[in-house]
Structures are given as C-alpha cells and as structure tokens.
C-alpha cells in the first residue's frame, strides 16, 4: 500500500533531519562559499523533496540524496568557473566521497568551539567578530589601525589556539 502524502512528508522530514549535516558538508566541500553552499543546500532540499516519490523506502537515503546534492553542487561550481580558484573535478569527487563526521561529533565540536571562544581575550573575540562577522581582514585592519599582516598573524594565532582548545576538549570528552 502506497503511503499517503502526510506519511511521505513525515518520512522525508525525518530522513532530512537525520542527514542534513552530511548533505550540507558534502555541498560545502564542492561549493566553498558558505552563502553559496546554503543556497545550493536549499535548492538540493527542494529537488530531493520533489523527487522523494522515487526514493525506495528502506534504502540508503544519504546515498540517494547525496547524488542529488553532488550534482547540484557540481553544476553550481561549473557555473562559477570565472572565479579565481578552481579545484579539479577529481579533487572535488574525492572530497565529495570522503567520509564525514557524525552529527553528534559535529555538535560536540561546535559546543567546544563556543566554550573555547569564551576563553579568548576580549580583544581576540572582537577581532574574530570584525573579520568573521561579515567584514574583511583589510577592513578590520583599517578599523583597528593595524597593518593587514598583523591582523592576519593575530587571526592565525587565534585559529591555532581555538583548534588546540577544541581538540583538548574533545579528547577530554567535554560535552556541555
């Protein structure tokens, strides 16, 4: 007996919620801009929903939806060929096939990042907000009256410190 539309929608939403991070990460490996990756993810979600009737219940949703995501991301990347940096089709394929962290591990990393950011000095937190809150390193350097190279070096130091802090937190099994 074929599922009714409401049952099909519920099943789709469950599967999408379970695999949304994996799908987004797959797209983000191919489409390097966060804003563009979010757009492609939305388009992919619509495409998956409109073709959900072709999905075989009980089969691997991520494999099926991943093909749609890969196709959408590749098409988007091809349309952006005029931009400066390009990855070979082979590298893009390898990145798209690489295994991703579980949703739980991603959540643990994000929680650790939030805790680690709180441990930074106010100056470092402000610099991150200037550079990653929609501004550029050049704009931050002008606002702070510091050379671009000095701001870049500070960001590198902050990123290394955050990475080390996150790795320590994960190794210690911190969760909250």
LUMGU-723323 format. One line per field, with one value per residue: x, y, z of N, C-alpha, C, O, CB in turn; residue in one letter; residue number from 0. Coordinates in nm, 3 decimals. Each point is the difference from the previous one (the first is absolute). Last residue first. Glycine has a CB too. Layout:
N
neast <- [X  ...]
nnorth <- [Y  ...]
nup <- [Z  ...]
caeast <- [X  ...]
canorth <- [Y  ...]
caup <- [Z  ...]
ceast <- [X  ...]
cnorth <- [Y  ...]
cup <- [Z  ...]
oeast <- [X  ...]
onorth <- [Y  ...]
oup <- [Z  ...]
cbeast <- [X  ...]
cbnorth <- [Y  ...]
cbup <- [Z  ...]
res <- [A  ...]
n <- [NUM  ...]
//
This chain:
176
neast <- [2.932  0.383  0.532  0.218  0.412  0.023  -0.379  0.218  0.450  -0.199  -0.252  0.413  0.271  -0.362  -0.053  0.499  0.022  -0.390  0.215  0.441  -0.235  -0.271  0.428  0.220  -0.406  0.004  0.499  -0.069  -0.362  0.169  -0.446  -0.311  -0.376  -0.220  0.392  0.075  -0.492  -0.015  0.413  -0.187  -0.584  -0.467  -0.321  0.286  0.413  0.195  -0.307  -0.138  0.470  0.149  -0.357  0.141  0.471  -0.145  -0.294  0.290  -0.317  -0.250  -0.392  0.236  0.083  -0.482  -0.108  0.367  -0.155  -0.459  0.187  0.273  -0.395  -0.277  0.360  0.027  -0.501  -0.002  0.549  0.354  -0.027  0.365  0.067  -0.284  0.008  0.489  0.046  -0.335  0.220  0.435  -0.195  -0.220  0.374  -0.210  0.119  0.070  -0.201  -0.496  -0.109  -0.122  -0.383  -0.203  0.320  -0.094  -0.485  0.072  0.296  -0.338  -0.366  0.281  0.164  -0.460  -0.179  0.375  -0.062  -0.476  0.162  0.393  -0.261  -0.400  0.142  -0.568  -0.362  -0.196  0.282  -0.141  -0.291  -0.287  0.384  0.091  -0.207  0.250  0.419  -0.111  -0.144  0.396  0.266  -0.203  0.077  0.440  0.068  -0.150  0.265  0.355  -0.079  -0.003  0.373  0.263  0.182  -0.355  0.291  0.065  -0.411  -0.220  0.226  -0.053  -0.469  -0.036  0.248  -0.251  -0.421  -0.013  -0.304  -0.226  -0.008  -0.132  -0.310  -0.120  -0.024  -0.232  -0.267  -0.032  -0.077  -0.297  -0.182  0.021  0.002  0.370  -0.265  -0.031]
nnorth <- [1.964  -0.275  -0.018  -0.430  0.226  -0.082  0.311  0.310  -0.110  0.021  0.403  0.162  -0.149  0.185  0.388  0.022  -0.092  0.307  0.309  -0.081  0.021  0.377  0.180  -0.113  0.188  0.367  0.009  -0.069  0.340  0.319  0.251  0.357  -0.307  0.217  -0.057  -0.451  -0.074  0.179  -0.271  -0.374  0.167  -0.080  -0.365  -0.234  -0.188  0.468  0.222  -0.414  -0.162  0.459  0.002  -0.460  0.156  0.414  -0.263  -0.529  -0.517  -0.264  0.130  -0.181  -0.408  0.004  0.109  -0.307  -0.326  0.100  -0.009  -0.396  -0.182  0.143  -0.188  -0.383  0.001  0.077  -0.229  0.241  -0.256  -0.332  0.254  -0.035  0.492  -0.006  -0.353  0.245  0.428  -0.232  -0.201  0.423  0.368  0.506  0.520  0.458  0.348  -0.124  -0.110  -0.451  0.066  -0.301  -0.355  0.112  0.011  -0.411  -0.167  0.165  -0.182  -0.405  -0.001  0.115  -0.322  -0.305  0.134  -0.083  -0.457  -0.017  0.245  -0.282  -0.511  -0.214  0.001  0.345  0.165  0.542  0.087  0.220  0.271  0.237  0.359  -0.129  -0.070  0.406  0.226  -0.203  0.098  0.447  0.003  -0.220  0.299  0.363  -0.208  -0.082  0.466  0.136  -0.326  -0.126  -0.464  -0.363  -0.411  0.043  0.265  -0.361  -0.338  0.308  0.070  -0.494  -0.080  0.374  -0.161  -0.484  0.103  0.406  -0.211  -0.432  0.258  0.314  -0.401  -0.259  0.411  0.071  -0.488  0.022  0.423  -0.202  -0.586  -0.423  -0.412  -0.525]
nup <- [2.760  -0.188  0.058  -0.104  -0.113  -0.488  -0.070  0.329  -0.186  -0.460  0.154  0.233  -0.387  -0.296  0.308  0.028  -0.489  -0.060  0.329  -0.222  -0.437  0.182  0.185  -0.431  -0.225  0.330  -0.060  -0.489  0.017  0.488  0.319  -0.033  -0.073  -0.390  -0.299  0.203  0.002  -0.464  -0.093  0.262  -0.051  0.350  0.029  0.329  -0.145  0.033  0.333  0.239  -0.041  0.125  0.345  0.123  -0.040  0.247  0.295  -0.068  -0.028  0.324  -0.264  -0.393  0.272  0.119  -0.478  -0.147  0.339  -0.169  -0.461  0.135  0.244  -0.387  -0.289  0.313  0.001  -0.487  -0.112  -0.421  -0.547  -0.289  -0.537  -0.392  0.025  0.083  -0.349  -0.276  0.126  -0.063  -0.418  -0.121  0.307  0.225  -0.203  0.263  -0.338  -0.305  -0.462  0.161  0.282  -0.327  0.130  0.475  -0.123  -0.272  0.365  0.330  -0.290  -0.097  0.470  0.154  -0.333  0.123  0.473  -0.052  -0.162  0.304  0.349  -0.109  -0.177  0.018  0.341  -0.318  -0.474  -0.128  -0.378  0.333  0.140  -0.403  0.275  0.419  -0.256  -0.269  0.422  0.224  -0.408  -0.006  0.495  -0.080  -0.387  0.313  0.366  -0.335  -0.159  0.483  0.090  -0.508  -0.088  -0.160  0.109  0.486  0.060  -0.262  0.292  0.384  -0.160  -0.075  0.429  0.206  -0.230  0.064  0.384  -0.166  -0.454  0.215  0.302  -0.367  -0.300  0.355  0.090  -0.492  -0.052  0.393  -0.197  -0.458  0.157  -0.203  -0.334  0.235]
caeast <- [-0.087  -0.119  -0.091  -0.139  -0.043  0.078  -0.053  -0.135  0.013  0.055  -0.107  -0.099  0.060  0.012  -0.134  -0.040  0.080  -0.050  -0.130  0.026  0.065  -0.103  -0.083  0.079  0.006  -0.134  -0.014  0.081  -0.073  0.031  0.111  0.124  0.085  -0.079  -0.024  0.129  0.034  -0.089  0.040  0.122  0.121  0.106  -0.038  -0.137  -0.091  0.041  0.024  -0.129  -0.077  0.063  -0.038  -0.141  -0.005  0.063  -0.098  -0.003  0.087  0.127  -0.024  -0.009  0.136  0.067  -0.068  0.040  0.136  -0.010  -0.059  0.101  0.100  -0.061  -0.006  0.136  0.034  -0.069  -0.140  -0.022  -0.020  -0.096  0.066  -0.010  -0.142  -0.053  0.059  -0.061  -0.137  0.006  0.042  -0.118  -0.020  0.046  -0.078  0.050  0.144  0.068  0.071  0.136  0.087  -0.049  0.032  0.144  0.024  -0.055  0.089  0.121  -0.034  -0.034  0.124  0.081  -0.068  0.017  0.137  -0.003  -0.092  0.058  0.115  -0.043  0.090  0.132  0.088  0.006  -0.046  0.085  0.086  -0.084  -0.004  0.024  -0.084  -0.142  -0.018  0.009  -0.120  -0.112  0.010  -0.043  -0.144  -0.067  -0.001  -0.095  -0.134  -0.030  -0.034  -0.128  -0.107  -0.060  0.075  -0.032  0.003  0.130  0.099  -0.013  0.033  0.147  0.058  -0.029  0.079  0.138  0.021  0.114  0.107  0.054  0.075  0.125  0.084  0.053  0.100  0.118  0.061  0.063  0.118  0.100  0.043  0.087  -0.070  -0.022  0.079  -0.084]
canorth <- [0.116  0.008  0.105  -0.044  -0.016  -0.109  -0.126  -0.021  -0.038  -0.136  -0.092  -0.004  -0.076  -0.139  -0.059  -0.015  -0.110  -0.126  -0.030  -0.039  -0.132  -0.100  -0.017  -0.080  -0.137  -0.057  -0.020  -0.117  -0.120  -0.050  -0.096  0.075  -0.013  0.037  0.145  0.067  -0.009  0.092  0.137  0.028  -0.060  0.090  0.065  0.046  -0.107  -0.069  0.092  0.058  -0.104  -0.019  0.113  -0.019  -0.106  0.051  0.088  0.137  0.098  0.007  0.074  0.144  0.049  0.011  0.107  0.128  0.026  0.035  0.133  0.098  0.008  0.077  0.139  0.053  0.017  0.120  -0.018  -0.026  0.117  -0.017  -0.018  -0.140  -0.033  0.069  -0.063  -0.133  0.023  0.040  -0.116  -0.087  -0.096  -0.132  -0.114  -0.128  -0.019  0.043  0.125  -0.020  0.101  0.132  0.020  0.028  0.135  0.094  0.003  0.074  0.142  0.051  0.006  0.110  0.124  0.013  0.047  0.146  0.053  -0.030  0.088  0.135  0.099  0.009  -0.106  -0.010  -0.131  -0.062  -0.099  -0.114  -0.096  -0.134  -0.016  -0.011  -0.129  -0.105  0.006  -0.047  -0.145  -0.051  0.023  -0.093  -0.130  0.009  0.003  -0.136  -0.079  0.049  -0.042  0.116  0.050  0.143  0.031  -0.044  0.101  0.118  -0.046  -0.013  0.134  0.058  -0.072  0.044  0.135  0.008  -0.091  0.045  0.124  -0.034  -0.080  0.091  0.088  -0.082  -0.027  0.125  0.021  -0.097  0.042  0.117  0.122  0.094  0.122  0.118]
caup <- [0.025  -0.083  0.046  -0.001  0.139  0.056  -0.055  0.054  0.141  0.003  -0.042  0.108  0.110  -0.044  0.001  0.141  0.056  -0.056  0.063  0.138  -0.007  -0.033  0.120  0.095  -0.052  0.023  0.145  0.036  -0.044  -0.134  0.001  -0.019  0.118  0.118  -0.005  0.022  0.142  0.072  -0.036  0.077  -0.056  -0.044  -0.125  0.012  -0.039  -0.122  -0.112  -0.040  -0.070  -0.130  -0.085  -0.036  -0.101  -0.122  -0.063  0.053  -0.065  0.073  0.124  -0.034  -0.021  0.130  0.076  -0.058  0.048  0.142  0.008  -0.043  0.107  0.109  -0.045  0.009  0.141  0.046  0.038  0.142  0.084  0.110  0.130  0.041  0.014  0.118  0.118  0.017  0.045  0.140  0.079  0.016  -0.108  0.036  -0.048  0.048  0.002  0.122  -0.025  -0.051  0.062  -0.041  -0.142  -0.009  0.051  -0.098  -0.116  0.037  0.015  -0.133  -0.079  0.055  -0.039  -0.146  -0.025  0.009  -0.101  -0.131  -0.020  -0.035  0.059  -0.061  0.050  0.147  0.043  0.102  -0.066  -0.037  0.110  -0.056  -0.120  0.034  0.065  -0.103  -0.084  0.083  0.009  -0.130  -0.012  0.091  -0.068  -0.112  0.058  0.043  -0.119  -0.050  0.091  0.066  0.115  -0.014  -0.142  -0.053  0.040  -0.087  -0.134  -0.007  -0.007  -0.131  -0.099  0.017  -0.052  -0.092  0.036  0.129  -0.023  -0.070  0.090  0.101  -0.062  -0.025  0.130  0.045  -0.083  0.045  0.134  -0.011  -0.039  0.110  -0.013  0.000]
ceast <- [0.073  -0.081  -0.119  -0.097  -0.145  -0.042  0.073  -0.058  -0.137  0.016  0.050  -0.111  -0.099  0.055  0.006  -0.138  -0.041  0.076  -0.054  -0.130  0.027  0.058  -0.109  -0.080  0.075  -0.003  -0.136  -0.014  0.074  -0.077  0.029  0.124  0.129  0.087  -0.073  -0.017  0.130  0.031  -0.086  0.045  0.119  0.117  0.105  -0.045  -0.146  -0.100  0.026  0.018  -0.132  -0.073  0.060  -0.048  -0.144  -0.008  0.054  -0.106  -0.010  0.097  0.127  -0.020  0.001  0.140  0.068  -0.062  0.050  0.137  -0.014  -0.054  0.108  0.100  -0.058  0.003  0.139  0.035  -0.058  -0.150  -0.015  -0.008  -0.105  0.059  -0.018  -0.145  -0.052  0.053  -0.070  -0.139  0.004  0.036  -0.124  -0.028  0.063  -0.091  0.045  0.144  0.074  0.079  0.145  0.086  -0.044  0.041  0.148  0.022  -0.050  0.097  0.126  -0.029  -0.026  0.128  0.084  -0.064  0.028  0.138  0.001  -0.086  0.065  0.120  -0.037  0.078  0.137  0.084  0.012  -0.062  0.092  0.083  -0.086  -0.010  0.019  -0.085  -0.148  -0.023  -0.001  -0.130  -0.117  0.001  -0.054  -0.152  -0.069  -0.012  -0.107  -0.139  -0.038  -0.046  -0.137  -0.118  -0.059  0.062  -0.020  0.017  0.141  0.111  -0.003  0.045  0.152  0.063  -0.020  0.091  0.144  0.034  0.127  0.120  0.062  0.086  0.136  0.089  0.065  0.113  0.128  0.071  0.076  0.130  0.108  0.052  0.097  -0.074  -0.030  0.089]
cnorth <- [0.122  0.125  0.006  0.102  -0.042  -0.027  -0.121  -0.132  -0.032  -0.049  -0.144  -0.100  -0.016  -0.087  -0.148  -0.065  -0.027  -0.119  -0.132  -0.042  -0.053  -0.140  -0.104  -0.025  -0.091  -0.145  -0.062  -0.031  -0.125  -0.129  -0.043  -0.088  0.082  0.000  0.047  0.152  0.073  0.001  0.103  0.143  0.034  -0.075  0.095  0.075  0.040  -0.105  -0.074  0.094  0.056  -0.106  -0.013  0.111  -0.027  -0.104  0.053  0.080  0.135  0.101  0.018  0.084  0.148  0.060  0.020  0.116  0.134  0.033  0.046  0.142  0.102  0.016  0.089  0.146  0.060  0.027  0.134  -0.019  -0.044  0.127  -0.015  -0.024  -0.143  -0.039  0.064  -0.068  -0.133  0.021  0.034  -0.120  -0.084  -0.093  -0.129  -0.113  -0.141  -0.051  0.051  0.130  -0.008  0.113  0.139  0.023  0.036  0.144  0.098  0.009  0.083  0.150  0.064  0.019  0.119  0.130  0.017  0.060  0.153  0.060  -0.025  0.089  0.141  0.115  0.002  -0.119  -0.010  -0.131  -0.072  -0.110  -0.123  -0.110  -0.138  -0.025  -0.020  -0.138  -0.110  0.001  -0.058  -0.153  -0.054  0.016  -0.103  -0.135  0.007  -0.007  -0.143  -0.079  0.044  -0.047  0.121  0.071  0.148  0.041  -0.040  0.100  0.119  -0.046  -0.007  0.138  0.058  -0.069  0.046  0.142  0.023  -0.086  0.050  0.124  -0.029  -0.072  0.090  0.083  -0.081  -0.021  0.125  0.018  -0.094  0.043  0.118  0.124  0.093  0.124]
cup <- [0.041  0.024  -0.096  0.054  0.010  0.145  0.058  -0.049  0.059  0.144  0.008  -0.033  0.115  0.114  -0.038  0.010  0.145  0.054  -0.052  0.069  0.141  -0.006  -0.024  0.129  0.098  -0.046  0.033  0.149  0.045  -0.031  -0.143  0.007  -0.010  0.126  0.126  -0.003  0.029  0.149  0.075  -0.027  0.090  -0.058  -0.053  -0.124  0.012  -0.047  -0.130  -0.119  -0.050  -0.082  -0.140  -0.093  -0.044  -0.112  -0.133  -0.075  0.068  -0.060  0.080  0.124  -0.037  -0.015  0.136  0.078  -0.055  0.057  0.145  0.011  -0.036  0.114  0.109  -0.046  0.015  0.146  0.046  0.025  0.145  0.084  0.110  0.138  0.049  0.025  0.128  0.126  0.024  0.057  0.148  0.088  0.030  -0.117  0.051  -0.046  0.032  -0.001  0.125  -0.019  -0.050  0.055  -0.047  -0.146  -0.016  0.044  -0.105  -0.118  0.029  0.006  -0.136  -0.081  0.046  -0.050  -0.149  -0.028  0.000  -0.111  -0.136  -0.030  -0.047  0.064  -0.064  0.042  0.152  0.045  0.100  -0.069  -0.032  0.105  -0.065  -0.124  0.034  0.061  -0.105  -0.080  0.080  0.000  -0.132  -0.008  0.088  -0.072  -0.109  0.063  0.039  -0.123  -0.052  0.085  0.072  0.120  -0.025  -0.146  -0.043  0.030  -0.097  -0.137  -0.011  -0.014  -0.140  -0.102  0.014  -0.047  -0.084  0.041  0.130  -0.023  -0.064  0.100  0.104  -0.061  -0.018  0.134  0.045  -0.076  0.054  0.136  0.006  -0.049  0.117  0.000]
oeast <- [-0.061  -0.070  0.017  -0.110  -0.049  0.003  -0.061  -0.061  -0.017  -0.031  -0.071  -0.040  -0.011  -0.054  -0.065  -0.021  -0.012  -0.059  -0.049  -0.003  -0.024  -0.062  -0.024  0.004  -0.045  -0.054  -0.009  -0.007  -0.062  -0.029  -0.089  0.106  0.073  -0.016  0.033  0.061  0.012  0.000  0.052  0.042  -0.010  0.002  -0.011  -0.092  -0.089  -0.013  -0.054  -0.084  -0.041  -0.023  -0.067  -0.073  -0.025  -0.034  -0.074  -0.039  -0.100  0.098  0.012  0.054  0.089  0.042  0.022  0.068  0.065  0.015  0.025  0.070  0.044  0.010  0.050  0.071  0.021  0.017  0.073  -0.084  -0.034  0.098  -0.105  -0.022  -0.100  -0.041  -0.029  -0.076  -0.072  -0.029  -0.049  -0.082  -0.039  -0.099  0.122  -0.122  0.084  0.035  0.081  0.123  0.091  -0.008  0.067  0.083  0.032  0.035  0.078  0.058  0.019  0.051  0.074  0.037  0.020  0.058  0.072  0.011  0.018  0.052  0.042  -0.002  0.034  -0.052  0.092  -0.007  0.111  -0.120  0.061  -0.043  0.023  0.037  -0.086  -0.090  -0.055  -0.068  -0.103  -0.078  -0.059  -0.089  -0.105  -0.074  -0.073  -0.110  -0.103  -0.073  -0.093  -0.117  -0.094  -0.087  0.039  -0.057  0.062  0.112  0.086  0.060  0.091  0.102  0.060  0.061  0.096  0.089  0.051  0.085  0.111  0.097  0.116  0.122  0.105  0.102  0.123  0.115  0.102  0.111  0.123  0.109  0.098  0.117  0.113  0.016  -0.115  0.091]
onorth <- [0.104  0.045  -0.012  -0.036  -0.031  -0.115  -0.103  -0.073  -0.100  -0.115  -0.087  -0.078  -0.107  -0.107  -0.083  -0.088  -0.115  -0.104  -0.081  -0.100  -0.117  -0.096  -0.086  -0.110  -0.111  -0.087  -0.088  -0.116  -0.095  -0.079  0.002  0.043  0.015  0.084  0.104  0.071  0.069  0.106  0.098  0.070  0.086  -0.123  0.048  0.082  -0.081  -0.022  0.035  0.002  -0.028  0.018  0.030  -0.025  -0.022  0.033  0.010  -0.037  0.031  0.038  0.095  0.110  0.074  0.082  0.114  0.098  0.076  0.096  0.117  0.090  0.076  0.108  0.109  0.081  0.087  0.115  0.093  0.051  -0.114  0.073  0.064  -0.106  -0.031  -0.020  -0.070  -0.060  -0.016  -0.042  -0.077  -0.045  -0.017  0.016  -0.011  0.004  -0.055  -0.091  0.092  -0.003  0.054  0.113  0.063  0.088  0.110  0.086  0.077  0.106  0.107  0.077  0.087  0.113  0.095  0.070  0.092  0.110  0.061  0.060  0.094  0.077  0.039  0.068  -0.065  -0.108  -0.006  -0.008  -0.101  -0.115  -0.108  -0.114  -0.045  -0.085  -0.109  -0.084  -0.062  -0.095  -0.101  -0.064  -0.064  -0.098  -0.086  -0.045  -0.067  -0.097  -0.057  -0.036  -0.079  -0.072  0.028  -0.004  0.057  0.022  0.086  0.056  0.017  0.048  0.074  0.031  0.021  0.063  0.068  0.016  -0.022  0.051  0.041  -0.004  0.018  0.055  0.012  -0.014  0.030  0.049  0.001  -0.008  0.046  0.038  -0.015  0.042  0.014  0.012]
oup <- [0.024  -0.092  -0.121  0.043  0.109  0.045  0.028  0.078  0.070  0.030  0.052  0.087  0.059  0.028  0.062  0.083  0.042  0.031  0.078  0.071  0.028  0.046  0.086  0.055  0.028  0.068  0.085  0.039  0.048  0.090  -0.085  0.046  0.098  0.088  0.056  0.080  0.102  0.064  0.053  0.093  0.088  -0.002  -0.113  0.007  -0.028  -0.121  -0.105  -0.091  -0.113  -0.119  -0.099  -0.096  -0.118  -0.114  -0.098  -0.111  0.066  0.064  0.078  0.010  0.043  0.080  0.042  0.031  0.072  0.076  0.030  0.046  0.086  0.059  0.025  0.059  0.085  0.039  0.035  -0.074  0.029  0.014  -0.005  0.059  0.065  0.114  0.097  0.076  0.099  0.112  0.083  0.080  0.115  -0.071  0.008  0.021  -0.073  -0.075  -0.009  0.001  0.065  -0.048  -0.081  -0.027  -0.046  -0.081  -0.056  -0.025  -0.057  -0.082  -0.044  -0.034  -0.076  -0.082  -0.040  -0.053  -0.106  -0.094  -0.066  -0.096  -0.112  0.089  0.050  -0.059  0.053  0.027  -0.035  -0.006  0.055  -0.026  -0.076  0.002  -0.020  -0.060  -0.026  0.007  -0.039  -0.057  -0.003  -0.004  -0.051  -0.030  0.009  -0.020  -0.056  -0.011  0.000  -0.047  0.113  0.109  -0.090  -0.046  -0.016  -0.092  -0.080  -0.051  -0.079  -0.102  -0.074  -0.058  -0.090  -0.088  0.048  0.054  0.000  0.017  0.062  0.043  0.004  0.039  0.061  0.019  0.006  0.058  0.058  0.012  0.048  -0.114  0.041  0.082]
cbeast <- [-0.112  0.067  0.174  0.193  0.216  0.188  -0.001  0.027  0.221  0.150  -0.026  0.091  0.238  0.090  -0.035  0.158  0.204  -0.007  0.002  0.201  0.130  -0.064  0.069  0.209  0.038  -0.053  0.164  0.170  -0.031  0.257  0.027  -0.219  -0.167  -0.189  -0.041  0.058  -0.131  -0.178  0.022  0.025  -0.084  -0.072  -0.222  0.123  0.261  0.247  0.146  0.001  0.148  0.244  0.052  0.033  0.233  0.189  -0.018  0.285  0.076  -0.130  -0.244  -0.148  -0.021  -0.173  -0.240  -0.047  -0.019  -0.217  -0.147  0.027  -0.087  -0.239  -0.077  0.023  -0.168  -0.205  -0.028  0.291  -0.075  -0.051  0.304  0.031  0.046  0.198  0.233  0.051  0.063  0.252  0.183  -0.006  0.288  0.060  -0.195  0.225  -0.070  -0.254  -0.252  -0.209  -0.239  -0.223  -0.090  -0.043  -0.223  -0.207  -0.016  -0.086  -0.249  -0.145  0.012  -0.131  -0.247  -0.058  0.000  -0.199  -0.162  0.048  -0.005  -0.202  0.150  -0.037  -0.292  -0.220  -0.041  0.201  -0.069  -0.154  0.011  0.109  0.100  0.127  0.290  0.230  0.092  0.193  0.310  0.180  0.129  0.274  0.286  0.167  0.196  0.319  0.248  0.173  0.254  0.158  0.154  -0.162  -0.148  -0.113  -0.231  -0.310  -0.187  -0.098  -0.253  -0.276  -0.111  -0.131  -0.287  -0.146  -0.285  -0.326  -0.269  -0.239  -0.311  -0.305  -0.253  -0.263  -0.329  -0.288  -0.239  -0.291  -0.326  -0.243  -0.333  0.191  0.117  -0.276]
cbnorth <- [-0.258  -0.288  0.146  -0.190  0.203  0.174  0.223  0.320  0.246  0.158  0.263  0.318  0.193  0.183  0.306  0.290  0.176  0.226  0.327  0.258  0.178  0.271  0.324  0.207  0.200  0.315  0.284  0.170  0.220  0.184  -0.083  0.155  -0.242  -0.180  -0.113  -0.266  -0.288  -0.145  -0.178  -0.314  -0.070  0.285  -0.069  -0.069  -0.081  0.061  0.131  -0.021  -0.149  0.050  0.116  -0.091  -0.081  0.109  0.054  0.025  -0.153  -0.277  -0.184  -0.169  -0.304  -0.279  -0.166  -0.206  -0.324  -0.244  -0.161  -0.260  -0.317  -0.193  -0.186  -0.313  -0.282  -0.157  -0.333  0.083  0.238  -0.320  0.071  0.042  0.193  0.211  0.016  0.039  0.233  0.148  -0.006  0.117  0.012  0.027  0.139  0.110  0.288  0.093  -0.038  -0.200  -0.061  -0.207  -0.310  -0.229  -0.135  -0.255  -0.316  -0.182  -0.170  -0.302  -0.291  -0.158  -0.207  -0.322  -0.205  -0.126  -0.265  -0.274  -0.089  -0.105  -0.211  -0.162  -0.069  0.215  -0.098  0.234  0.240  0.271  0.299  0.220  0.291  0.237  0.119  0.227  0.309  0.182  0.118  0.271  0.267  0.103  0.144  0.289  0.179  0.054  0.200  0.265  0.093  0.225  -0.114  -0.041  -0.285  -0.215  -0.026  -0.089  -0.247  -0.100  0.016  -0.160  -0.228  -0.024  -0.018  -0.243  -0.144  0.030  0.018  -0.189  -0.121  0.087  -0.017  -0.187  -0.025  0.084  -0.115  -0.154  0.052  0.034  -0.077  -0.127  -0.037  -0.137]
cbup <- [0.039  0.090  0.224  -0.019  -0.043  -0.197  -0.239  -0.068  -0.047  -0.247  -0.204  -0.031  -0.123  -0.266  -0.120  -0.022  -0.194  -0.238  -0.054  -0.063  -0.249  -0.173  -0.021  -0.151  -0.265  -0.097  -0.043  -0.225  -0.246  -0.073  0.317  0.050  -0.067  -0.197  -0.308  -0.183  -0.086  -0.235  -0.281  -0.103  -0.324  0.174  0.185  0.237  0.100  0.191  0.267  0.328  0.255  0.219  0.302  0.316  0.218  0.252  0.324  0.175  -0.283  0.000  -0.074  -0.234  -0.116  0.003  -0.159  -0.257  -0.059  -0.055  -0.243  -0.202  -0.025  -0.122  -0.262  -0.098  -0.026  -0.202  0.032  0.137  -0.219  -0.010  -0.074  -0.297  -0.248  -0.156  -0.230  -0.325  -0.226  -0.153  -0.278  -0.307  -0.164  0.318  -0.214  0.177  0.138  0.201  -0.165  -0.113  0.137  0.040  0.041  0.233  0.210  0.016  0.100  0.263  0.140  0.019  0.162  0.263  0.091  0.059  0.249  0.220  0.132  0.184  0.314  0.241  0.123  -0.308  -0.009  0.077  -0.275  0.049  -0.173  -0.019  0.102  -0.144  0.039  0.193  0.114  -0.070  0.064  0.198  0.023  -0.055  0.147  0.157  -0.072  0.003  0.196  0.058  -0.082  0.099  0.192  -0.143  -0.229  -0.237  0.041  0.206  0.211  0.080  0.131  0.295  0.213  0.093  0.214  0.302  0.146  0.016  0.021  0.014  -0.190  -0.128  0.040  -0.070  -0.220  -0.072  0.049  -0.140  -0.201  0.000  -0.016  -0.214  0.038  0.228  -0.292  0.039]
res <- [X  X  X  X  X  X  X  X  X  X  X  X  X  X  X  X  X  X  X  X  X  X  X  X  X  X  X  X  X  X  X  X  X  X  X  X  X  X  X  X  X  X  X  X  X  X  X  X  X  X  X  X  X  X  X  X  X  X  X  X  X  X  X  X  X  X  X  X  X  X  X  X  X  X  X  X  X  X  X  X  X  X  X  X  X  X  X  X  X  X  X  X  X  X  X  X  X  X  X  X  X  X  X  X  X  X  X  X  X  X  X  X  X  X  X  X  X  X  X  X  X  X  X  X  X  X  X  X  X  X  X  X  X  X  X  X  X  X  X  X  X  X  X  X  X  X  X  X  X  X  X  X  X  X  X  X  X  X  X  X  X  X  X  X  X  X  X  X  X  X  X  X  X  X  X  X]
n <- [175  174  173  172  171  170  169  168  167  166  165  164  163  162  161  160  159  158  157  156  155  154  153  152  151  150  149  148  147  146  145  144  143  142  141  140  139  138  137  136  135  134  133  132  131  130  129  128  127  126  125  124  123  122  121  120  119  118  117  116  115  114  113  112  111  110  109  108  107  106  105  104  103  102  101  100  99  98  97  96  95  94  93  92  91  90  89  88  87  86  85  84  83  82  81  80  79  78  77  76  75  74  73  72  71  70  69  68  67  66  65  64  63  62  61  60  59  58  57  56  55  54  53  52  51  50  49  48  47  46  45  44  43  42  41  40  39  38  37  36  35  34  33  32  31  30  29  28  27  26  25  24  23  22  21  20  19  18  17  16  15  14  13  12  11  10  9  8  7  6  5  4  3  2  1  0]
//
